[in-house]
Amino acid sequence: MTPEMKNASPDGSVFSMIREHYDEMTLAQKRLADYILKNPDEAVQASISELTQKASLKSEASIVRFYRTLGFTGFRDFKIQMAQDQASRTFYHSTEDLKKDDSMHDVRVKFFSTSISCLAASIEVQSDADYEKAMSMICDARRIILTGFGASAALCYYMLFRLTELGFNCMFFPDPHITAAMLAQPLAGDLLICISVSGETVDIIKQLDIPTRDSISILSLTGQLDSTLAKRSDCVLPTLLKEDNVLTDAMTTRLVQMCTIDTLYSMLSIHIGNDAFWRLSPTREVFSGTKLSGERR
């Protein structure tokens, strides 16, 4: 066993599982295990073909057998867990929940550390291809309908504001009956954007069962890739890796969702190009009049 194997943390992480299964691995799998534990940051960012090359393996099949040995059914799930575990090893308080006897300092450090950890892991979890597809769906949509409830409703309002700034035709109604009525009479080019951490919110799933909904494209922001919402979406932007901590994860989830929305907003602004300036100018001009001094921006 290599030094990296011996130093793997026995914390139930992917790295710990690799150590536990090391002796039963083939020579090729051991070579891959050694590479991952020696270069975790590179391994998290590598595609399956890049990982095959970096570990000097003959084919991608060796990697498939490797992650299946650890209990994963797909390469993406394996990378998601590895990214989360690597982030957790980097930040001290990243997996520790808040306690009733925590001091103000403890609460501040735990929450900020957890947020940093979750954001760092999300960089690797989210796919450039998914963002590109999401951006294309938004640009092609003639009308965008947002849906989300509870804390997710606040994110819907935020996304509504951001997309409206860029001139997109967006609407959001906190009453699920109004959204259902709209989906019952869809228009050509409608896009439904769903925000739900669990991906199992009843009022959203029921809307997906409306017969005429099949003619509408669906973009979802959810933390569960195996959820009902994710499976029925045309594109999914994962916004949370897992929820281990009762208090901190509920809040950091919203932080990742907001960063995801702002990332999309920035990508769309760049994609639109010079037109983005002309779309934003009227809004900025109106906002300037809402401040105490019209000259302040």
C-alpha positions as CSV (number, residue, x, y, z in Angstrom):
1,M,0.0,0.0,0.0
2,T,1.3,3.4,-0.9
3,P,1.9,6.3,1.6
4,E,-1.2,8.0,0.1
5,M,-3.3,5.0,0.9
6,K,-2.1,5.0,4.5
7,N,-2.9,8.6,4.9
8,A,-6.4,8.4,3.5
9,S,-8.9,9.6,6.1
10,P,-11.1,6.9,7.7
11,D,-14.2,9.1,7.5
12,G,-16.5,7.2,5.2
13,S,-15.4,9.3,2.2
14,V,-14.5,8.0,-1.3
15,F,-10.9,8.2,-0.3
16,S,-11.5,6.0,2.8
17,M,-13.5,3.5,0.6
18,I,-10.7,3.3,-1.8
19,R,-8.3,2.4,1.0
20,E,-10.8,-0.2,2.3
21,H,-11.1,-1.9,-1.1
22,Y,-7.5,-1.5,-2.1
23,D,-6.3,-5.1,-1.4
24,E,-9.1,-6.6,-3.5
25,M,-8.4,-4.4,-6.5
26,T,-6.6,-5.4,-9.7
27,L,-3.2,-3.9,-10.6
28,A,-4.9,-1.4,-13.0
29,Q,-7.4,-0.4,-10.3
30,K,-4.6,0.0,-7.7
31,R,-2.7,2.3,-10.2
32,L,-5.8,4.4,-10.5
33,A,-6.4,4.4,-6.7
34,D,-2.8,5.6,-6.2
35,Y,-3.2,8.4,-8.7
36,I,-6.5,9.6,-7.2
37,L,-5.2,9.7,-3.6
38,K,-2.0,11.4,-4.7
39,N,-3.7,13.9,-6.9
40,P,-7.2,14.4,-5.6
41,D,-7.7,17.9,-7.0
42,E,-6.7,16.8,-10.5
43,A,-8.8,13.7,-10.3
44,V,-11.9,15.7,-9.4
45,Q,-11.5,17.9,-12.5
46,A,-10.6,15.2,-15.0
47,S,-13.0,13.7,-17.4
48,I,-13.2,9.9,-17.7
49,S,-10.9,9.9,-20.7
50,E,-8.4,12.2,-19.0
51,L,-8.4,10.1,-15.9
52,T,-7.7,7.0,-18.1
53,Q,-4.7,8.7,-19.6
54,K,-3.4,10.2,-16.4
55,A,-3.5,6.8,-14.6
56,S,-1.9,5.1,-17.6
57,L,-4.9,2.7,-18.1
58,K,-5.6,0.9,-21.3
59,S,-9.3,1.8,-21.5
60,E,-12.1,3.7,-19.7
61,A,-13.6,0.3,-18.8
62,S,-11.0,0.1,-16.0
63,I,-12.5,3.2,-14.4
64,V,-16.0,1.9,-14.8
65,R,-15.1,-1.3,-12.9
66,F,-13.2,0.9,-10.3
67,Y,-16.1,3.1,-9.3
68,R,-18.5,0.1,-9.4
69,T,-16.3,-1.6,-7.0
70,L,-16.8,1.3,-4.6
71,G,-20.6,1.1,-5.1
72,F,-21.2,3.9,-7.6
73,T,-23.4,3.3,-10.7
74,G,-22.1,6.2,-12.8
75,F,-18.9,8.3,-13.2
76,R,-20.7,11.5,-12.5
77,D,-22.0,10.3,-9.2
78,F,-18.5,9.1,-8.4
79,K,-17.1,12.6,-9.2
80,I,-19.8,14.4,-7.3
81,Q,-19.0,12.4,-4.1
82,M,-15.3,12.8,-4.6
83,A,-15.6,16.6,-5.1
84,Q,-17.6,16.9,-1.9
85,D,-15.2,14.7,0.1
86,Q,-12.2,16.7,-1.2
87,A,-13.8,20.0,-0.2
88,S,-14.7,18.6,3.2
89,R,-11.0,17.6,3.7
90,T,-10.0,21.2,2.9
91,F,-12.1,23.2,5.2
92,Y,-12.1,22.6,8.9
93,H,-15.8,23.0,9.9
94,S,-17.3,21.9,6.6
95,T,-19.2,18.9,7.8
96,E,-19.9,20.0,11.4
97,D,-23.5,21.1,12.2
98,L,-24.5,23.9,14.5
99,K,-25.1,23.1,18.1
100,K,-27.2,24.9,20.7
101,D,-24.2,25.7,22.9
102,D,-22.2,27.2,20.0
103,S,-20.7,30.6,20.6
104,M,-21.2,33.5,18.1
105,H,-17.7,32.8,16.8
106,D,-18.5,29.1,16.3
107,V,-21.7,29.9,14.3
108,R,-19.9,32.4,12.1
109,V,-16.9,30.1,11.4
110,K,-19.0,27.0,10.8
111,F,-21.5,28.7,8.5
112,F,-18.9,30.5,6.4
113,S,-16.6,27.4,6.2
114,T,-19.5,25.2,5.2
115,S,-20.5,27.8,2.5
116,I,-17.0,27.9,1.1
117,S,-16.8,24.1,1.1
118,C,-20.2,23.7,-0.7
119,L,-19.4,26.4,-3.3
120,A,-15.9,24.9,-4.0
121,A,-17.4,21.4,-4.5
122,S,-20.1,22.8,-6.7
123,I,-17.5,24.1,-9.2
124,E,-16.7,20.5,-10.1
125,V,-20.2,19.1,-9.7
126,Q,-21.8,21.4,-12.2
127,S,-21.1,20.8,-15.9
128,D,-20.2,23.4,-18.5
129,A,-22.3,21.4,-21.0
130,D,-25.4,21.7,-18.7
131,Y,-24.9,25.4,-18.4
132,E,-24.5,25.7,-22.1
133,K,-27.8,23.8,-22.6
134,A,-29.6,25.8,-20.0
135,M,-28.5,29.1,-21.6
136,S,-29.6,27.8,-25.0
137,M,-33.1,26.9,-23.6
138,I,-33.5,30.3,-22.0
139,C,-32.4,32.2,-25.2
140,D,-34.8,30.1,-27.3
141,A,-37.8,30.5,-25.0
142,R,-40.6,32.8,-26.0
143,R,-42.0,32.7,-22.5
144,I,-40.3,31.6,-19.2
145,I,-42.5,30.3,-16.3
146,L,-40.7,29.9,-13.0
147,T,-42.1,27.7,-10.2
148,G,-40.9,27.0,-6.7
149,F,-42.3,27.1,-3.2
150,G,-41.2,28.0,0.4
151,A,-37.5,29.2,0.4
152,S,-37.3,28.2,-3.3
153,A,-39.9,30.8,-4.1
154,A,-37.5,33.6,-3.0
155,L,-35.0,32.2,-5.5
156,C,-37.7,32.2,-8.2
157,Y,-38.3,35.9,-7.6
158,Y,-34.5,36.5,-7.8
159,M,-34.2,34.6,-11.0
160,L,-37.2,36.5,-12.4
161,F,-35.6,39.8,-11.6
162,R,-32.3,38.8,-13.2
163,L,-33.8,37.4,-16.4
164,T,-36.2,40.4,-16.7
165,E,-33.3,42.7,-16.5
166,L,-31.9,41.1,-19.7
167,G,-35.3,41.5,-21.4
168,F,-36.6,38.0,-21.2
169,N,-40.3,37.4,-20.9
170,C,-40.6,35.8,-17.5
171,M,-43.4,35.2,-14.9
172,F,-43.7,33.7,-11.5
173,F,-46.7,33.1,-9.4
174,P,-46.4,31.7,-5.8
175,D,-49.9,30.3,-6.2
176,P,-49.6,26.8,-7.8
177,H,-53.1,27.0,-9.2
178,I,-52.2,30.0,-11.4
179,T,-49.1,28.2,-12.7
180,A,-51.2,25.0,-13.3
181,A,-53.7,27.1,-15.3
182,M,-50.9,28.5,-17.5
183,L,-49.4,25.0,-18.1
184,A,-52.8,23.7,-19.1
185,Q,-52.8,26.1,-22.0
186,P,-49.1,26.3,-23.0
187,L,-47.8,28.5,-25.8
188,A,-45.2,27.5,-28.4
189,G,-41.7,28.1,-27.0
190,D,-42.7,27.9,-23.3
191,L,-39.9,27.1,-20.9
192,L,-40.7,25.9,-17.3
193,I,-37.9,26.5,-14.7
194,C,-38.3,24.6,-11.5
195,I,-36.4,25.2,-8.3
196,S,-36.6,22.5,-5.6
197,V,-33.8,21.2,-3.4
198,S,-35.4,17.8,-2.9
199,G,-36.8,17.5,-6.4
200,E,-39.9,16.0,-4.9
201,T,-42.0,19.1,-4.0
202,V,-45.6,17.9,-4.5
203,D,-47.0,21.1,-6.0
204,I,-44.2,21.0,-8.7
205,I,-44.5,17.3,-9.5
206,K,-48.3,17.7,-9.9
207,Q,-47.7,20.4,-12.4
208,L,-45.5,18.1,-14.4
209,D,-48.5,15.7,-14.6
210,I,-50.7,18.1,-16.5
211,P,-51.3,16.4,-19.9
212,T,-50.5,19.5,-22.1
213,R,-47.2,20.0,-20.2
214,D,-45.4,17.6,-22.5
215,S,-45.0,20.4,-25.1
216,I,-43.0,22.5,-22.6
217,S,-39.3,22.3,-22.0
218,I,-38.1,21.9,-18.4
219,L,-35.0,23.3,-16.8
220,S,-34.5,22.5,-13.1
221,L,-32.3,23.6,-10.2
222,T,-32.2,20.7,-7.8
223,G,-29.9,19.0,-5.4
224,Q,-31.0,15.4,-6.1
225,L,-30.1,14.0,-9.5
226,D,-32.1,10.9,-8.9
227,S,-35.3,12.8,-8.0
228,T,-38.6,12.8,-9.8
229,L,-38.0,16.4,-11.0
230,A,-34.5,15.7,-12.3
231,K,-35.6,12.6,-14.2
232,R,-38.4,14.5,-15.9
233,S,-36.3,17.6,-16.8
234,D,-34.6,18.3,-20.1
235,C,-31.7,19.9,-18.3
236,V,-30.6,19.8,-14.6
237,L,-28.3,22.2,-12.8
238,P,-27.3,20.5,-9.5
239,T,-27.3,23.0,-6.7
240,L,-26.4,20.8,-3.7
241,L,-24.3,17.7,-3.2
242,K,-25.8,16.2,-0.1
243,E,-27.5,17.4,3.1
244,D,-25.7,16.1,6.2
245,N,-26.1,19.1,8.4
246,V,-29.6,20.0,9.4
247,L,-29.1,23.8,9.9
248,T,-26.2,24.9,7.8
249,D,-27.0,22.9,4.6
250,A,-30.5,24.4,4.4
251,M,-28.9,27.8,4.1
252,T,-25.8,27.0,2.0
253,T,-28.1,25.4,-0.5
254,R,-29.7,28.8,-1.2
255,L,-26.2,30.3,-1.6
256,V,-25.3,27.7,-4.2
257,Q,-28.6,28.3,-6.0
258,M,-28.1,32.0,-6.0
259,C,-24.6,31.6,-7.4
260,T,-26.0,29.3,-10.1
261,I,-28.6,31.9,-11.1
262,D,-25.9,34.7,-11.2
263,T,-23.6,32.5,-13.2
264,L,-26.4,31.9,-15.8
265,Y,-27.1,35.7,-15.8
266,S,-23.4,36.5,-16.5
267,M,-23.2,33.8,-19.2
268,L,-26.3,35.2,-20.9
269,S,-25.0,38.7,-20.7
270,I,-21.8,37.7,-22.4
271,H,-23.7,35.7,-25.0
272,I,-26.1,38.5,-25.8
273,G,-23.1,40.8,-26.3
274,N,-23.7,44.5,-27.0
275,D,-27.4,44.0,-26.9
276,A,-27.1,43.2,-23.2
277,F,-26.0,46.8,-22.5
278,W,-29.1,48.2,-24.3
279,R,-31.3,45.8,-22.5
280,L,-29.9,46.7,-19.1
281,S,-29.7,50.5,-19.6
282,P,-33.4,51.2,-19.3
283,T,-33.6,49.2,-16.1
284,R,-30.5,50.9,-14.6
285,E,-32.0,54.3,-15.5
286,V,-35.2,53.5,-13.7
287,F,-33.3,52.2,-10.7
288,S,-31.3,55.4,-10.5
289,G,-34.5,57.3,-9.8
290,T,-35.3,55.1,-6.8
291,K,-32.3,56.3,-4.8
292,L,-32.0,59.4,-2.6
293,S,-29.7,60.9,-5.2
294,G,-30.4,60.4,-8.8
295,E,-26.7,60.5,-9.6
296,R,-25.9,57.5,-7.4
297,R,-25.5,54.1,-9.1
